[in-house]
């Protein structure tokens, strides 16, 4: 536990060639991403997977402190650092890149701030949130792709976040690579072992 944030830490046997923060999506938790954390550790990365506030075993509600929380968690892994997030976690990975000092970002089916705001206002997000604080945060942080290597992975059959959202992000991002997977659904890409391997190979080149 770090300042009320539950997390798991994964370290390779040898000296790591980088650090990675893995960020889960709305109503998810760290354990749902241990498959990728294990693969990243085995590839030589030091990895930390937190429960966001309002999720899993972390304390408190998700609120406007989320970028500070991610920056604090990121200090547990060495530089150069990267972020990897899915859905709401993809939005947060992109939004936190500058604050964390990330050198690369992997975003899987990333949600937009408009989607998250709508879900929050319609009470469709199934996690504990400080609604006024989180709404202010989302309003103040529209999704702006950073000028660092950005890998966007999206299933064409995503029923929650339209694939066009990643296409639009890639068009605006200075250093984006977009991979669209035929078929699939909102959670299929993040647990595909072949795509996990491709993402890790891309990340090694991006951090080199």
C-alpha atoms as an extended CHARMM CRD file, in Angstrom:
* protein
*
       208  EXT
         1         1  UNK       CA              0.0000000000        0.0000000000        0.0000000000  PROA      1               0.0000000000
         2         2  UNK       CA              1.3460000000        3.4550000000       -0.9470000000  PROA      2               0.0000000000
         3         3  UNK       CA             -0.6260000000        6.4440000000        0.3510000000  PROA      3               0.0000000000
         4         4  UNK       CA             -3.7910000000        4.3540000000        0.2890000000  PROA      4               0.0000000000
         5         5  UNK       CA             -3.0870000000        2.9130000000       -3.1600000000  PROA      5               0.0000000000
         6         6  UNK       CA             -2.9650000000       -0.8610000000       -3.3650000000  PROA      6               0.0000000000
         7         7  UNK       CA             -0.5880000000       -2.1760000000       -6.0040000000  PROA      7               0.0000000000
         8         8  UNK       CA              1.4910000000       -5.1170000000       -7.1150000000  PROA      8               0.0000000000
         9         9  UNK       CA              5.1340000000       -4.7940000000       -8.1070000000  PROA      9               0.0000000000
        10        10  UNK       CA              6.8340000000       -7.0690000000      -10.6220000000  PROA      10              0.0000000000
        11        11  UNK       CA             10.6350000000       -7.1440000000      -11.0050000000  PROA      11              0.0000000000
        12        12  UNK       CA             12.7020000000       -9.1780000000      -13.4760000000  PROA      12              0.0000000000
        13        13  UNK       CA             15.6410000000      -11.2840000000      -12.2960000000  PROA      13              0.0000000000
        14        14  UNK       CA             18.0930000000       -9.1100000000      -14.2210000000  PROA      14              0.0000000000
        15        15  UNK       CA             18.4870000000       -5.3160000000      -14.2030000000  PROA      15              0.0000000000
        16        16  UNK       CA             15.3320000000       -3.9210000000      -15.8740000000  PROA      16              0.0000000000
        17        17  UNK       CA             15.6410000000       -1.9350000000      -19.1020000000  PROA      17              0.0000000000
        18        18  UNK       CA             12.6960000000        0.2700000000      -18.1240000000  PROA      18              0.0000000000
        19        19  UNK       CA              9.6900000000        0.7490000000      -15.9010000000  PROA      19              0.0000000000
        20        20  UNK       CA              6.0180000000        0.3480000000      -16.7460000000  PROA      20              0.0000000000
        21        21  UNK       CA              2.8090000000        1.4760000000      -15.0240000000  PROA      21              0.0000000000
        22        22  UNK       CA             -0.2430000000       -0.5910000000      -16.0090000000  PROA      22              0.0000000000
        23        23  UNK       CA             -3.5800000000        1.2130000000      -15.5040000000  PROA      23              0.0000000000
        24        24  UNK       CA             -6.8750000000       -0.6720000000      -15.4410000000  PROA      24              0.0000000000
        25        25  UNK       CA            -10.2160000000        0.5900000000      -16.7180000000  PROA      25              0.0000000000
        26        26  UNK       CA            -13.4310000000        1.6530000000      -15.0420000000  PROA      26              0.0000000000
        27        27  UNK       CA            -14.8410000000       -0.8790000000      -12.5660000000  PROA      27              0.0000000000
        28        28  UNK       CA            -11.8020000000       -3.1300000000      -13.0420000000  PROA      28              0.0000000000
        29        29  UNK       CA             -8.8510000000       -3.8780000000      -10.7590000000  PROA      29              0.0000000000
        30        30  UNK       CA             -5.1550000000       -4.6540000000      -10.8210000000  PROA      30              0.0000000000
        31        31  UNK       CA             -5.5540000000       -8.4340000000      -10.8720000000  PROA      31              0.0000000000
        32        32  UNK       CA             -7.2540000000       -8.2480000000      -14.2620000000  PROA      32              0.0000000000
        33        33  UNK       CA             -3.9600000000       -7.0810000000      -15.7850000000  PROA      33              0.0000000000
        34        34  UNK       CA             -1.5160000000       -9.4400000000      -14.1220000000  PROA      34              0.0000000000
        35        35  UNK       CA             -1.2440000000      -11.4400000000      -17.3550000000  PROA      35              0.0000000000
        36        36  UNK       CA              0.3670000000       -8.4570000000      -19.0810000000  PROA      36              0.0000000000
        37        37  UNK       CA              2.4100000000       -7.5480000000      -15.9970000000  PROA      37              0.0000000000
        38        38  UNK       CA              3.8420000000      -11.0710000000      -15.9740000000  PROA      38              0.0000000000
        39        39  UNK       CA              4.6790000000      -10.8960000000      -19.6850000000  PROA      39              0.0000000000
        40        40  UNK       CA              6.3000000000       -7.4730000000      -19.2790000000  PROA      40              0.0000000000
        41        41  UNK       CA              8.3670000000       -8.6570000000      -16.3110000000  PROA      41              0.0000000000
        42        42  UNK       CA              9.4970000000      -11.7010000000      -18.2590000000  PROA      42              0.0000000000
        43        43  UNK       CA             10.5290000000       -9.3450000000      -21.0860000000  PROA      43              0.0000000000
        44        44  UNK       CA             12.7900000000       -7.4320000000      -18.6620000000  PROA      44              0.0000000000
        45        45  UNK       CA             10.6290000000       -4.5620000000      -17.4110000000  PROA      45              0.0000000000
        46        46  UNK       CA              9.9190000000       -3.5360000000      -13.8330000000  PROA      46              0.0000000000
        47        47  UNK       CA              6.1300000000       -3.2090000000      -13.6110000000  PROA      47              0.0000000000
        48        48  UNK       CA              3.7060000000       -1.6830000000      -11.1320000000  PROA      48              0.0000000000
        49        49  UNK       CA             -0.0460000000       -2.2950000000      -11.3430000000  PROA      49              0.0000000000
        50        50  UNK       CA             -2.1510000000       -0.1160000000       -9.0190000000  PROA      50              0.0000000000
        51        51  UNK       CA             -5.7930000000       -0.2240000000       -8.0410000000  PROA      51              0.0000000000
        52        52  UNK       CA             -7.1550000000        3.2390000000       -8.8280000000  PROA      52              0.0000000000
        53        53  UNK       CA             -9.0420000000        4.8560000000       -5.9600000000  PROA      53              0.0000000000
        54        54  UNK       CA            -12.6150000000        3.6300000000       -5.8420000000  PROA      54              0.0000000000
        55        55  UNK       CA            -11.4460000000        0.2680000000       -7.1720000000  PROA      55              0.0000000000
        56        56  UNK       CA            -10.0660000000       -2.9570000000       -5.7340000000  PROA      56              0.0000000000
        57        57  UNK       CA             -8.2530000000       -2.5920000000       -2.4310000000  PROA      57              0.0000000000
        58        58  UNK       CA             -7.2990000000        1.0860000000       -2.6780000000  PROA      58              0.0000000000
        59        59  UNK       CA             -8.6690000000        3.6180000000       -0.2300000000  PROA      59              0.0000000000
        60        60  UNK       CA            -10.9930000000        6.5110000000       -0.9990000000  PROA      60              0.0000000000
        61        61  UNK       CA            -12.9710000000        7.4840000000       -4.0750000000  PROA      61              0.0000000000
        62        62  UNK       CA            -11.6020000000        8.2550000000       -7.5300000000  PROA      62              0.0000000000
        63        63  UNK       CA            -11.1980000000       12.0060000000       -7.7680000000  PROA      63              0.0000000000
        64        64  UNK       CA             -9.1440000000       14.8350000000       -9.2100000000  PROA      64              0.0000000000
        65        65  UNK       CA             -5.9700000000       13.5460000000       -7.5290000000  PROA      65              0.0000000000
        66        66  UNK       CA             -5.6280000000       10.7310000000      -10.0290000000  PROA      66              0.0000000000
        67        67  UNK       CA             -2.6260000000       12.1240000000      -11.9330000000  PROA      67              0.0000000000
        68        68  UNK       CA             -0.8040000000       12.7850000000       -8.6570000000  PROA      68              0.0000000000
        69        69  UNK       CA             -1.5900000000        9.2120000000       -7.6160000000  PROA      69              0.0000000000
        70        70  UNK       CA             -0.1730000000        7.8340000000      -10.8600000000  PROA      70              0.0000000000
        71        71  UNK       CA              2.9450000000        9.9830000000      -10.5770000000  PROA      71              0.0000000000
        72        72  UNK       CA              3.5230000000        8.6880000000       -7.0390000000  PROA      72              0.0000000000
        73        73  UNK       CA              3.0100000000        5.0730000000       -8.1030000000  PROA      73              0.0000000000
        74        74  UNK       CA              5.3460000000        5.5450000000      -11.0860000000  PROA      74              0.0000000000
        75        75  UNK       CA              8.2120000000        6.3330000000       -8.7200000000  PROA      75              0.0000000000
        76        76  UNK       CA              8.2200000000        2.6500000000       -7.7540000000  PROA      76              0.0000000000
        77        77  UNK       CA              9.6930000000        1.6690000000      -11.1330000000  PROA      77              0.0000000000
        78        78  UNK       CA             12.8850000000        2.9150000000      -12.7990000000  PROA      78              0.0000000000
        79        79  UNK       CA             13.3340000000        5.2140000000      -15.7610000000  PROA      79              0.0000000000
        80        80  UNK       CA             12.8440000000        5.2400000000      -18.6780000000  PROA      80              0.0000000000
        81        81  UNK       CA              9.1610000000        4.8330000000      -17.8820000000  PROA      81              0.0000000000
        82        82  UNK       CA              6.1160000000        4.0220000000      -19.9590000000  PROA      82              0.0000000000
        83        83  UNK       CA              2.3880000000        3.8280000000      -19.2920000000  PROA      83              0.0000000000
        84        84  UNK       CA             -0.0890000000        1.2140000000      -20.5110000000  PROA      84              0.0000000000
        85        85  UNK       CA             -3.8190000000        1.6250000000      -19.9880000000  PROA      85              0.0000000000
        86        86  UNK       CA             -7.0900000000        0.1310000000      -21.1580000000  PROA      86              0.0000000000
        87        87  UNK       CA            -10.3730000000        2.0130000000      -21.7220000000  PROA      87              0.0000000000
        88        88  UNK       CA            -10.5300000000        4.5900000000      -18.8910000000  PROA      88              0.0000000000
        89        89  UNK       CA             -6.9680000000        3.5040000000      -18.1400000000  PROA      89              0.0000000000
        90        90  UNK       CA             -6.0270000000        4.3880000000      -21.7240000000  PROA      90              0.0000000000
        91        91  UNK       CA             -7.4360000000        7.8600000000      -21.2170000000  PROA      91              0.0000000000
        92        92  UNK       CA             -5.4790000000        8.1870000000      -17.9730000000  PROA      92              0.0000000000
        93        93  UNK       CA             -2.2560000000        6.8400000000      -19.5060000000  PROA      93              0.0000000000
        94        94  UNK       CA             -2.3750000000        9.5060000000      -22.2130000000  PROA      94              0.0000000000
        95        95  UNK       CA             -3.3880000000       12.2290000000      -19.7590000000  PROA      95              0.0000000000
        96        96  UNK       CA             -0.6940000000       11.3010000000      -17.2210000000  PROA      96              0.0000000000
        97        97  UNK       CA              2.2070000000       10.9960000000      -19.6780000000  PROA      97              0.0000000000
        98        98  UNK       CA              3.6480000000       14.4570000000      -19.0740000000  PROA      98              0.0000000000
        99        99  UNK       CA              3.0330000000       14.3820000000      -15.3170000000  PROA      99              0.0000000000
       100       100  UNK       CA              4.7970000000       11.0190000000      -14.9980000000  PROA      100             0.0000000000
       101       101  UNK       CA              7.5730000000       11.8630000000      -17.4360000000  PROA      101             0.0000000000
       102       102  UNK       CA              6.6930000000        8.8710000000      -19.5930000000  PROA      102             0.0000000000
       103       103  UNK       CA              8.7520000000        8.1760000000      -22.6990000000  PROA      103             0.0000000000
       104       104  UNK       CA              6.0230000000        6.0880000000      -24.3760000000  PROA      104             0.0000000000
       105       105  UNK       CA              2.3390000000        5.1950000000      -23.9540000000  PROA      105             0.0000000000
       106       106  UNK       CA              0.3030000000        2.1460000000      -24.9210000000  PROA      106             0.0000000000
       107       107  UNK       CA             -3.4420000000        2.9040000000      -25.0000000000  PROA      107             0.0000000000
       108       108  UNK       CA             -5.9320000000        0.1060000000      -25.5960000000  PROA      108             0.0000000000
       109       109  UNK       CA             -9.4420000000        1.0980000000      -26.7080000000  PROA      109             0.0000000000
       110       110  UNK       CA             -8.9820000000        4.4300000000      -24.8770000000  PROA      110             0.0000000000
       111       111  UNK       CA            -12.1240000000        6.1720000000      -23.6830000000  PROA      111             0.0000000000
       112       112  UNK       CA            -12.5850000000        9.8900000000      -24.2520000000  PROA      112             0.0000000000
       113       113  UNK       CA            -13.2110000000       12.4230000000      -21.5100000000  PROA      113             0.0000000000
       114       114  UNK       CA            -16.6800000000       13.0040000000      -23.0300000000  PROA      114             0.0000000000
       115       115  UNK       CA            -17.5480000000        9.3140000000      -22.6930000000  PROA      115             0.0000000000
       116       116  UNK       CA            -16.3680000000        9.2580000000      -19.0960000000  PROA      116             0.0000000000
       117       117  UNK       CA            -18.2140000000       12.4680000000      -18.2510000000  PROA      117             0.0000000000
       118       118  UNK       CA            -21.4120000000       11.0600000000      -19.7290000000  PROA      118             0.0000000000
       119       119  UNK       CA            -21.0260000000        7.8400000000      -17.7760000000  PROA      119             0.0000000000
       120       120  UNK       CA            -20.3530000000        9.7660000000      -14.5690000000  PROA      120             0.0000000000
       121       121  UNK       CA            -23.3450000000       12.1030000000      -15.0020000000  PROA      121             0.0000000000
       122       122  UNK       CA            -25.6690000000        9.2400000000      -15.9240000000  PROA      122             0.0000000000
       123       123  UNK       CA            -24.3400000000        7.1920000000      -12.9850000000  PROA      123             0.0000000000
       124       124  UNK       CA            -23.3090000000        4.3360000000      -15.2630000000  PROA      124             0.0000000000
       125       125  UNK       CA            -19.7510000000        4.0550000000      -13.9320000000  PROA      125             0.0000000000
       126       126  UNK       CA            -19.7760000000        1.3280000000      -11.3070000000  PROA      126             0.0000000000
       127       127  UNK       CA            -17.0920000000        2.5250000000       -8.9250000000  PROA      127             0.0000000000
       128       128  UNK       CA            -16.8600000000        4.9100000000       -6.0070000000  PROA      128             0.0000000000
       129       129  UNK       CA            -16.1750000000        8.4370000000       -7.2360000000  PROA      129             0.0000000000
       130       130  UNK       CA            -16.0350000000       11.9140000000       -5.7720000000  PROA      130             0.0000000000
       131       131  UNK       CA            -18.3340000000       13.1510000000       -8.4990000000  PROA      131             0.0000000000
       132       132  UNK       CA            -17.7220000000       16.9320000000       -8.2960000000  PROA      132             0.0000000000
       133       133  UNK       CA            -13.9410000000       16.4820000000       -8.1290000000  PROA      133             0.0000000000
       134       134  UNK       CA            -13.7960000000       13.8440000000      -10.8770000000  PROA      134             0.0000000000
       135       135  UNK       CA            -16.1760000000       15.7870000000      -13.1280000000  PROA      135             0.0000000000
       136       136  UNK       CA            -13.9920000000       18.8800000000      -12.7890000000  PROA      136             0.0000000000
       137       137  UNK       CA            -10.9100000000       16.8280000000      -13.6090000000  PROA      137             0.0000000000
       138       138  UNK       CA            -12.4630000000       15.3040000000      -16.7310000000  PROA      138             0.0000000000
       139       139  UNK       CA            -13.7140000000       18.6930000000      -17.9110000000  PROA      139             0.0000000000
       140       140  UNK       CA            -10.2430000000       20.2000000000      -17.4890000000  PROA      140             0.0000000000
       141       141  UNK       CA             -8.4340000000       17.2950000000      -19.1990000000  PROA      141             0.0000000000
       142       142  UNK       CA             -9.6870000000       16.6710000000      -22.7280000000  PROA      142             0.0000000000
       143       143  UNK       CA             -7.7490000000       13.9300000000      -24.4320000000  PROA      143             0.0000000000
       144       144  UNK       CA             -4.6440000000       15.4180000000      -26.0660000000  PROA      144             0.0000000000
       145       145  UNK       CA             -2.1370000000       12.8840000000      -27.4230000000  PROA      145             0.0000000000
       146       146  UNK       CA              1.4100000000       13.5630000000      -26.2020000000  PROA      146             0.0000000000
       147       147  UNK       CA              4.3840000000       14.1470000000      -28.4840000000  PROA      147             0.0000000000
       148       148  UNK       CA              6.0090000000       10.8350000000      -27.5720000000  PROA      148             0.0000000000
       149       149  UNK       CA              5.6620000000        7.3670000000      -29.1190000000  PROA      149             0.0000000000
       150       150  UNK       CA              2.0210000000        6.2980000000      -28.7550000000  PROA      150             0.0000000000
       151       151  UNK       CA              0.7430000000        2.8170000000      -29.5800000000  PROA      151             0.0000000000
       152       152  UNK       CA             -3.0300000000        2.6520000000      -30.0370000000  PROA      152             0.0000000000
       153       153  UNK       CA             -4.6120000000       -0.8110000000      -30.0660000000  PROA      153             0.0000000000
       154       154  UNK       CA             -8.3280000000       -1.1120000000      -30.7940000000  PROA      154             0.0000000000
       155       155  UNK       CA            -10.7360000000       -3.9270000000      -31.6410000000  PROA      155             0.0000000000
       156       156  UNK       CA            -12.9140000000       -3.1130000000      -34.6370000000  PROA      156             0.0000000000
       157       157  UNK       CA            -15.8400000000       -4.7950000000      -32.8850000000  PROA      157             0.0000000000
       158       158  UNK       CA            -15.5290000000       -2.7220000000      -29.6930000000  PROA      158             0.0000000000
       159       159  UNK       CA            -19.0800000000       -2.2040000000      -28.4660000000  PROA      159             0.0000000000
       160       160  UNK       CA            -18.2010000000        0.4760000000      -25.8760000000  PROA      160             0.0000000000
       161       161  UNK       CA            -15.5590000000        2.7460000000      -27.3880000000  PROA      161             0.0000000000
       162       162  UNK       CA            -15.9350000000        3.1460000000      -31.1650000000  PROA      162             0.0000000000
       163       163  UNK       CA            -12.7860000000        2.3420000000      -33.1460000000  PROA      163             0.0000000000
       164       164  UNK       CA            -13.1530000000        5.7330000000      -34.8630000000  PROA      164             0.0000000000
       165       165  UNK       CA            -12.0280000000        7.3340000000      -31.5940000000  PROA      165             0.0000000000
       166       166  UNK       CA             -8.5740000000        5.7320000000      -31.8860000000  PROA      166             0.0000000000
       167       167  UNK       CA             -8.3920000000        6.6140000000      -35.5730000000  PROA      167             0.0000000000
       168       168  UNK       CA             -9.0450000000       10.2610000000      -34.7050000000  PROA      168             0.0000000000
       169       169  UNK       CA             -6.4700000000       10.1950000000      -31.9010000000  PROA      169             0.0000000000
       170       170  UNK       CA             -3.8600000000        8.6640000000      -34.2010000000  PROA      170             0.0000000000
       171       171  UNK       CA             -4.4730000000       11.3790000000      -36.7840000000  PROA      171             0.0000000000
       172       172  UNK       CA             -3.7110000000       14.0440000000      -34.1580000000  PROA      172             0.0000000000
       173       173  UNK       CA             -0.7640000000       12.3360000000      -32.4880000000  PROA      173             0.0000000000
       174       174  UNK       CA              2.7110000000       13.2980000000      -33.7520000000  PROA      174             0.0000000000
       175       175  UNK       CA              4.2400000000        9.8480000000      -33.0730000000  PROA      175             0.0000000000
       176       176  UNK       CA              1.3690000000        7.3710000000      -33.2020000000  PROA      176             0.0000000000
       177       177  UNK       CA              1.1570000000        3.7950000000      -34.3940000000  PROA      177             0.0000000000
       178       178  UNK       CA             -2.4120000000        2.5170000000      -34.7890000000  PROA      178             0.0000000000
       179       179  UNK       CA             -3.2470000000       -1.1950000000      -34.7920000000  PROA      179             0.0000000000
       180       180  UNK       CA             -6.8740000000       -2.0890000000      -35.5220000000  PROA      180             0.0000000000
       181       181  UNK       CA             -7.8000000000       -5.7050000000      -34.8610000000  PROA      181             0.0000000000
       182       182  UNK       CA            -10.6670000000       -7.2370000000      -36.8680000000  PROA      182             0.0000000000
       183       183  UNK       CA            -13.6550000000       -8.3380000000      -34.8130000000  PROA      183             0.0000000000
       184       184  UNK       CA            -13.1630000000       -8.6430000000      -31.0910000000  PROA      184             0.0000000000
       185       185  UNK       CA            -14.8280000000       -6.6780000000      -28.3170000000  PROA      185             0.0000000000
       186       186  UNK       CA            -13.9740000000       -4.0670000000      -25.7000000000  PROA      186             0.0000000000
       187       187  UNK       CA            -11.7670000000       -6.3570000000      -23.6030000000  PROA      187             0.0000000000
       188       188  UNK       CA            -10.3750000000       -8.7410000000      -26.2130000000  PROA      188             0.0000000000
       189       189  UNK       CA             -7.2590000000       -6.7920000000      -27.2430000000  PROA      189             0.0000000000
       190       190  UNK       CA             -5.8270000000       -6.2880000000      -23.7610000000  PROA      190             0.0000000000
       191       191  UNK       CA             -5.6200000000      -10.0390000000      -23.0890000000  PROA      191             0.0000000000
       192       192  UNK       CA             -4.4600000000      -11.2210000000      -26.5280000000  PROA      192             0.0000000000
       193       193  UNK       CA             -1.0410000000      -12.8300000000      -26.0080000000  PROA      193             0.0000000000
       194       194  UNK       CA              0.1470000000      -12.1110000000      -29.5510000000  PROA      194             0.0000000000
       195       195  UNK       CA             -0.7680000000       -8.4340000000      -29.2590000000  PROA      195             0.0000000000
       196       196  UNK       CA              0.8480000000       -8.2640000000      -25.8240000000  PROA      196             0.0000000000
       197       197  UNK       CA              4.0730000000       -9.5200000000      -27.3780000000  PROA      197             0.0000000000
       198       198  UNK       CA              3.8170000000       -7.0090000000      -30.2050000000  PROA      198             0.0000000000
       199       199  UNK       CA              3.2430000000       -4.1960000000      -27.7000000000  PROA      199             0.0000000000
       200       200  UNK       CA              6.2960000000       -5.1950000000      -25.6600000000  PROA      200             0.0000000000
       201       201  UNK       CA              8.5120000000       -5.3390000000      -28.7530000000  PROA      201             0.0000000000
       202       202  UNK       CA              7.2400000000       -1.8870000000      -29.7710000000  PROA      202             0.0000000000
       203       203  UNK       CA              7.8840000000       -0.5880000000      -26.2500000000  PROA      203             0.0000000000
       204       204  UNK       CA             11.4720000000       -1.8140000000      -26.2570000000  PROA      204             0.0000000000
       205       205  UNK       CA             12.1280000000        0.1140000000      -29.4760000000  PROA      205             0.0000000000
       206       206  UNK       CA             10.3240000000        3.1970000000      -28.1370000000  PROA      206             0.0000000000
       207       207  UNK       CA             12.3340000000        3.2870000000      -24.9190000000  PROA      207             0.0000000000
       208       208  UNK       CA             15.6890000000        2.5090000000      -26.5420000000  PROA      208             0.0000000000
